């Protein structure tokens, strides 16, 4: 019966944030599995497998934190987003600088698509990167709002006299 009450009390924002984190977990775990299969051929694939496994673990922790209503499990993914979002933004800024330099033929990079010139390739890739950056930041905002909602729920419970269960041992006398 308490499970049904918990389902009724879960706001839509938390469900969306948990679903996004689970989708991120599925994508990152799939990439990690692919890189694991390729790791016998390349050392870089092994490193990539380890990195994507860690990323998948943080996404899974966020999803589990939403299900268990434990805000401490949400923090690793939020920390990852706080670190990666500015790095991704700086990369895009440098990409657009490279696109501007390619218009003046100061960057000589062969386009992987033979029908595109270097500057066209830089601009199209820059647009795709910019759109993906906007999506990435919107996902970060949704994940942060899910954390804030869960944190405020825990604070409301504590202010109403609810005592959280502790899984630690009491201190001992020496």
N, C-alpha and C positions, 0 to 999 in steps of 0.2 A: 504494500500500500504506500509506503514512503517513497518507493521508486516512482510510482505514478505521480505523486505530488512533486517530486523533483523534475519530472518531465514537463509538467504544467508550468513550473516556475522558470524554466530555461528560456531566456529571451532569444529572440531571433538573431541578434548581433553575435551572441556567443556561439550559436549553431553555425552561422556563416564563418566566423573566425576559425572554429574547429574544423569545418569542412575545407577551408582554404589550406590550413596547416596539414590536414590529411592528404589533400591533393599534392601539396609540395612534397610530403613524405613519399608518396607513390612515385612521383617523377624522379626524385633524388635516389630512391632505392633502386629504381629501374636502371638509372645511369650507373650506379655503383655496381649492380650485377653485371651490366655490359662491360664495364671497365675491368671487373674481376676476371671475366672470360678472356679479355685481351691482355691481362697482366703477365701471362707467360711470355709474351712477345716483347714487352716494353716495360722498363722500370717506371716511366712516366705514367703508364696506365695503372700501375700499382699505387702510385702516389695519388692519382686521381680517384681511384677506388676508395682509398682511405679517407680522402677529403669528402667525397660524396656520402660515404657511410656516416661520418660525423654530422654532416648537414642533415641527413635523413633522420638521425637520432634526435637532433634538436627539434625537428618538425614533429616527430612522434611524441616527444615529451610535451610539446605544446598541446597536441591533440589529447593526450592522456590527462594533462592538467585541466583542460576544459571539461572532460568527462568527470574527473574526480573532484572538480572544483577546488583545485590546489594551485594558487597563484604562483607558488615557487617554481613549479614545473614550466611555467610560461616564460620565465626570464631568459633562458639560454637562446631561444629563437628570437626574442626581442633584441637581445644583445647582438646577435648575428646580423639582424636587419639594420641596427644602428651603425654597425661597422661597415657592412657591405654597401648600403645605400650611398653614402658620400663617396666611397671608392668608385662605384659605378658611375656616379655623376662626374667625377674628375676624369674618368676614362672617356666619357662622352664629350667633355670639353676638349680634351686632347684630340679626339677623333674629328671634331668639327674644325679644329685648328689645322689638322692634316688635310681636311677637305678644302679649306681656304687656300692652303699652300699648293694643293694639286691643281687649282685653277690657274696658277701662275707657273705651272710646270716645275715646281720646286721639290715635288715628291714624285719619285719614279717608282711606282709600284704597279706591277702587272695585274690587271683585273682578272679574277678567276673566271668571269663570264666574258667570253670573247667578244660579244656584241656591245659591251659597255666600255666606255673609256675610263681612265683612272678616276677622273673627277666625278663622272656619273656614278661610278661604283661607290666612291666615298660618300656622296650625297645620299644615295638610296640606302646605304648601310647606316648612315648617320640618322636618317629619318626612322628607320626600323629600331635603332638603338634608343632614340629619344622616346618613341612610343612605348617601347618595353620599359624604359625608365619610369615613365608616368604610371604605367600599370604596376610596376614594382613598388613605387612609393604609395600608391593607393592600397595595395595589399598590406604594406607596413602599417598604414593608418588603421585599416580594419583590424589587424592583429593587435595593435596597441589599444584600440577602443574596447576590444574584447577583454584584454587584460584589465583595463581600468574598470570595466563593468564588474568583472569577477572580484577584483580587489574591493570595490565599494560594497558588494554583497557580503564579503567576509567582514568588513568593518561594521556594517549594519548588524550582522549577527553578533559580533563581539560587544557592540554597544547595547544590545538587547539582553545581555547576560548569558549568551550562549558561550560555552567553553569548548574550545577545539580539543580534540583528542591528541594527546602527546604520545609519541612512540619512543620516547627516550627514557632512560633510567634516572631515578632521582639521585642527587649527589650523595656520596657516602662520606661518613665521618672517618677521619684518619686517627 
